Amino acid sequence: MADEADEVEEKPAKPKKEGSGGMKTVLMAAVAGLLVAVVFGAGIFLGVKFFGGSHEDEKSDKHAKKEAKGNSDEAEEEEEEETGPLDEDGKPLPRFVVPTEDFIVNPNGSDRYVVVNLGIEVNSEEAKGKVEKDLMIPIRHGVLKVLQKYTIEDYQRVTLRDSLPKIIKKEIRPFIIGTKVSNIYISKFIIQ
């Protein structure tokens, strides 16, 4: 029996490769991570390429829309809104903004109220003076007419708030004959 025990002790044990199992796991994790990164990057690239568009596409779309409209007054006004009024050399003209007093209205069918403050942009000092002195009452009349016809639900929609300056500009146009209004800015918009 002692001989058998010696025989067992004398046999050298096979060395285990301790590092190979752990190394395989690390290598597989690195390859999997790299594969995920490549797939993710390719997805972003393809998403931007096919769905993102470019600034050149936007410019060509705007140009195509302007050509489709022709040379009407509205197309010229939209172009001026994007770039502002230009002089003969193509440089932007100075802009003058006439602030208004607050417009406080009860929306249609509501006991709540809306407070709106506007800035009316004109392109000359003379036009600014004319708007401030002679045209403010007709302008206030037109703006109040527009603001009173909407409901609270209408005012809570972002689309109305975004289009309100154009709607107001169109409404006050008959009151300001001979004065060029470049833009309408909303400087205050409160729903109470």
LINPEGI-V691712 format. One line per field, one symbol per residue. ss: DSSP state (@ for helix, = for strand, . for the rest). psi: psi as a letter, one per 20 degrees, with the letter a starting at -180 (. if undefined). burial: 1 if it has 16 or more other C-alpha atoms within 10 Angstrom, else 0. A space follows every 50 residues. Layout:
ss=???
psi=???
burial=???
This chain:
ss=.@@@@@@@@@.......@@@@@@@@@@@@@@@@@@@@@@@@@@@@@@@@@ @@..@@@@@@@@@@@@@@@...@@@@@@@@@@@..=.....=...====. ..===........=========..@@@@@@@@@@@@@@@@@@@@@@@@.. .@@@@@.@@@@@@@@@@@@@@@@@@@....===========.
psi=hhhhhhhhhhpqqppqnhhhghhgggghhgggggggggggghggghgggh iharhhggghggghgghhhblrhhhhghghhgirqqahijqpqqqppoqr rqpoqoqpkqjrrppppqpoprjqhghgggggghihghggggghgghiiq rghghiphhghhigghggghhighikpipoohrpqoipopp.
burial=00000000000000000000000000000000000000000000000000 00000000000000010000000010100000011000000000111111 00111111000011011111111100110011001100110111001101 110010000000011001101100010010111110000000
